Amino acid sequence: WKDNLFPTTTIKAWYNGATTTVTTTQAGVGLRLYGTSNGFVVYADSDGKVYSWNAATGQKKLLVEFIPQQVIVADGYVYFTTGSTVIVYRVLLT
């Protein structure tokens, strides 16, 4: 979930009975939570890049170095489009 508590915005996850902070930034800075799937949290951080966070390992992984147009997180994959193209990209969450 995403907490908007001034002066920060935080993405948190509940895993194995505990709350974990995935990432935190200043309020008003672009932090987007796209979704979760198979133990992964997918989000855009304040640096304008999209990451996955693995709940089992606590590791953050860069997925794409830009903010996509549309994002769907489902079945262990991230699906996204860029610009005005009709192409859908699929990235496996690992």
Steps between C-alpha positions, in 0.01 A plus 500: 500500500598863462506736800480873432603644835648847465796559463560155346335246271575135571423170328463220752435127478359242743697175480535210746308685768710816488484840333800592285582836345576452130594861420451851637524844339397858569128569465408633158789321325389242239462171683249263337379162618401290198406174669609169649528146369659177625679668790626799300413869536530705178545876532652811342751666728582870524784455245247439219581128465282193563612238749383172647555410863513134603326441834686173565849645452444873558688571177417788265543445123489753216238404239496799261680834500193713421138542603271293272163622370286216637604230745332174602650267759359146487597132511867566574544746212499875441327606178551854372473730200712798401398823330226473241610159371268205499777266611460323835820395677519219755766465771525193725529578872803305627 
